[in-house]
Amino acid sequence: MHVVAVRSEMGSSPGVTVHASSALFRSAEPPEQRLGSALAHDYSVIHTHQFDDPSVTAYLQRRAPLVSSVHGFSLCTSGVHYFGPGQECQRAHGPGCIPNLIARGCAHTRDPRWLPHGYRRSTAARTSLRSADLAISYSRTIDRHLKANGISRRAIAPLFSTVPVVHGSGHENRRRVVFAGRLVRPKGADVLIRAARDVDAEFVICGTGRELDPLRRLASRLRVSERVSFTGWLTPQELARELGEASVVAIPSLWPEPFGLVGIEALAAGRPVVASATGGVGDWLEHERTGLCVPAGDARALARSLSELLADPARQAAMGAAGSRDVAQRFTERHHVEALLAAYDAARQRWEEHHDSS
């Protein structure tokens, strides 16, 4: 296996050769310069991740079948694909996006200067993905996004938990709500802090981002700062411990989560999840069985559901156990790799048929 990256901090490992190319994202450079030493080898499949430069992907596709992974809303100018809390955009990328970015506020920014670049980037990504032999997404939400944009060759490879599983203890006597994620507006941590006013519990906010200071100020203004703690960035082991020690894990997202990885990480640790009913959450959270779904952006509904579960440790345990079984059955490395290998086979078949006919 060969990997091309802008830089390599880990170096190569057995069976994996890493090619560092500082020119990888320099669009003015020719593909040969951008790909560098990786071109000295032959490949049975080329797999790109969020690398949607049409000139480079077309160059690669002449050498081998091309599979392209889409981890988010690549074909959305703003990248978040929603109008308001829980209001997922259903549009395909195109000129109609321009008035919506301005009039309906789906740009979610006060600085519109970057929007032309975002629009051009999404247009290029659509061109690249339409020509790929296969596009891989990781949830039905992103698959739907691709389908709406005319990407016909698609597959889904469900994700798996990426942190070690830590099972906490003492949940019968604890009332702890844990949030883990980037502290940016679409993640909805502010909704969770507003809900904290009506919930008798400790709140732990794990992560960092540009909203950290505003969230601290919000907690102080709402007079809940003594019950809300901010951990900052955590190592995988530290995050695993926080999830395992949670009574309930909250995912109060405003945007349609592309998947919501922290959800299956919580379920793997045997903890129930209360999450916004939006985006990829529905791929892994079953309402009333492995957790509870609430309307996105509704702090009162979130508070009610959190209080409901915090008051019932036995129900927490039952939901967590059901979620843990689901993860073990559906969201494992083995399932992910099997889906990738099937996708590679499909891409290779399409590439060979295309080249035989040309």
Secondary structure as UniProt FT lines:
FT   STRAND          2..5
FT   TURN            14..15
FT   STRAND          16..20
FT   TURN            22..25
FT   TURN            27..28
FT   HELIX           31..35
FT   HELIX           36..40
FT   STRAND          46..49
FT   HELIX           54..61
FT   TURN            62..63
FT   STRAND          66..69
FT   TURN            74..75
FT   TURN            85..86
FT   TURN            95..96
FT   HELIX           97..103
FT   TURN            106..107
FT   HELIX           112..114
FT   HELIX           115..131
FT   STRAND          134..137
FT   HELIX           140..148
FT   TURN            149..150
FT   STRAND          154..156
FT   HELIX           171..173
FT   STRAND          176..180
FT   HELIX           185..187
FT   HELIX           189..195
FT   HELIX           196..198
FT   STRAND          202..207
FT   TURN            210..211
FT   HELIX           212..221
FT   TURN            222..223
FT   HELIX           225..227
FT   STRAND          228..232
FT   HELIX           236..245
FT   STRAND          248..251
FT   HELIX           261..268
FT   TURN            269..270
FT   STRAND          273..276
FT   HELIX           279..283
FT   TURN            288..290
FT   STRAND          291..294
FT   TURN            296..297
FT   HELIX           299..310
FT   HELIX           313..330
FT   HELIX           333..357
//
